[in-house]
């Protein structure tokens, strides 16, 4: 085939598992058109239909099922080939030590870890989950290869390799009356129960500043320092919240909630930064994961720009 087989196999397996071009695209952090193009090209070059197009999704044809079984087998065999390649290069063992804030325990970081598990199964991990200041301190002290933190402060011993800006917005269940609105004003939410992030969540200060700026006091509110709990309640259509896109990303990707960005002068987005200590020599395996994470962050940035 003209396109890289490794890319086609990744797309093909994702579509086969999810039964949907859109869900596969969300899982891979790419566009639906890119997935469709790979599948269509494969069917054209193989001269056979791989998926049955149904009203509610895609289903493997008999030919598709045969190819699916072979692709899984080929991937496993190719993994052994990759191991032998790495042995030739002296790249057979390694440990990745990194830190991150708890808000990143789902989404693109897990996608990168899954990638490393699949392609380098012999790699060990040492992961530290803590607040941004602690992670930054551990990176500076060379206890960690790299760290993912929020709103990094300028420091001569901390280098930002890549960053991603994420907006704040209203979050609501899919059946909420405002879910289809193009723009939401605070006055539109007077009758809603407001889910409000509490200390020590970083988003707490942003949300309080917004309420103060609009001189808005919710008639009903539910405060919590657990974002996951609030998202679960919002998904059940019990109220509305103001979170960062980072806080709701997994729920948006699963099409469980609706996120409406707030665009206001002076409202700064949250910044996720991938940081390293400038003087620390990073292992090859960590460099590989960093490269993949940057690709994931760029893909996520494209999604944010489409909001």
NORTASUL-V192729 format. One line per field, one symbol per residue. psi: psi as a letter, one per 20 degrees, with the letter a starting at -180 (. if undefined). A space follows every 10 residues. Layout:
BEGIN
psi: ???
END
This chain:
BEGIN
psi: qhqphhgghg ggggghhhkp gghggghilr qhhggggggg gghghikqph pporhkaqpp rghghghggh ggghgghhgh ghghghhhjk mirqpporqq qhijjrbhgh ghggggghhm iipqqopopa rgggggghgh jkiqgrqorp mqqppijppo hqrppprqrp prrhjqhjhi qhqpqhhijh jqppppprqj phighgghhg gghjlpophp qoqqjohggh hghhhjljaq rorrhghjgh hghjlhrppo qooqpioqrq pppoqrphip oprhhhhghg ghhhghhhgh hhghii.
END
